[in-house]
Amino acid sequence: MNYSKLLLIVSSLFGLWGVLMGAHMAGGGSYALSAIHAHVLVLGWLTLFAWSVFHKVYKPKQRLLAGLQAWTGIVGALLLTVGMWLYSNQPFDIPNALQLGLYIGGGMTVVISFLLFVILAFLSSSKEE
């Protein structure tokens, strides 16, 4: 499976997750999860979808860099949103350090993915160029 398709599938799962969270919050009348809901949709759905389109249109020639960028984006989005939910809601008896580690580790993984994306964007050229 190419990285464009992988990012598209994962972004669609984040989109479904975000929509279900929104429906749950609206139905329950509580917006306690709104920050997590926003990150699921903006980072998970929108960002991963945009990267999917980038990988489809530009087909980066640096396969290792493209793979690292795609996978750090996916893992980072998942860890950040789950870590944020665990840290802010504390639904389970998990050590605070682990919750915070997932949250911060996910955020740093996303930062790495964005840095890799910037490098890929500079290195990639369209067919018209």
N, C-alpha and C positions, 0 to 999 in steps of 0.2 A: 504494500500500500504506500502510495506517495504521501509526502508531508501535507500537501494541499488537502487531500481527501481525509487524512487523519485529523487535521485541524478542523475541517468542516464537520466531521462526525462529532468530535468532542465539543465544538461550539454549539452544535444543535442540542446536545445533552445538557449543556449549561443553560441554553435558552429554555428548554423544557423545565429544568429545575427552577429557574427564575420565575417563569410564569406560574408554576405551581405554588411557589412561595408567595407570590403576589396574590393569588386566589385565596390562599390560606389566611393571609393577613387581612384581606378585605372581608372574607367570610367571618373571621373571628373578631373583627373590629379592633385588632391590636396591631400597631405598626412597630413593635419592638424589634422585629427582624429587618427593618428597612435598610440599615447600613449594609447588612450582609446581602440582602436582596439586590441592592445597587451594585455591589462588587461582583456578585454572580453574573449579573447581566452585562455590566460594562467591561469587566475584565474577562470573564468566562465566555460570554456569548459574543459581544461586539469585537473585542480585541482579537480573540482567536479566529473569528470569522474574517476579520480584515487581514490577518496574517495568512489565512487559507487562500484568500484572493491574491495576495502578493506572491505566494509560492506558485500559484497556478499561472499567473500572468508572466512573472519574471523567470520562473524556473531557475533558481540560483544554481550556478555551476559548482559552487563550493559545497559539496554534499555533506561533508562532516559538519561544517558550520551551520548549514541549513537544518540538519538533524538536531544538533545541539540547541539551536534556537527554538525549533518546534517543541522538542521534549521539555526544555526548561520552561517554556510558556505553559504547557499543559500541566506539568507537575506543580509549578509555582501557583498557577491559578487555583488548582485544587487544594493545595496546602494552605494558601492564604485564606481562601473562603471558609474552609473547614476549620482552620485554626482560629479565625476571627469568630466564628460561631461558637466554638468550644470556649474560647477565652471570655467572650462577652456574656454568654448565657449559662455557662458551667452546668450543662445538663447531666454530666456524669462525674463520678468521683475520680477525676484524673488530676495528677499533680499539676499545680499551676505552672511550674517550669516547663513541663511538656507542652501544655496548651500554648504558652507564650512562645516556646521554641518553634512549634508548628506555624504559628502566626507570623513571627519574624522571619523564620526560615523560608516560608512561602513567599513573603514579600521580597526578600533578597534574591530568591530564585527568579522572581518576575523581573527584578531590576537587571539581573544578568541576561535574561531573555531579551529585554528591550535593548540592552547594549549590543547584543549579538545581532538584533534586528537592524540597528543603525549601521553596523558594519556591513551586513548583507545589502542594505539599501544603497550604500555607497559603491559597493562592488558590482552590483547588478546593473545590467543595461537592457533596455527594451529592444525588440527586433528593429524598430524604426531608426535607432541610433547607428 
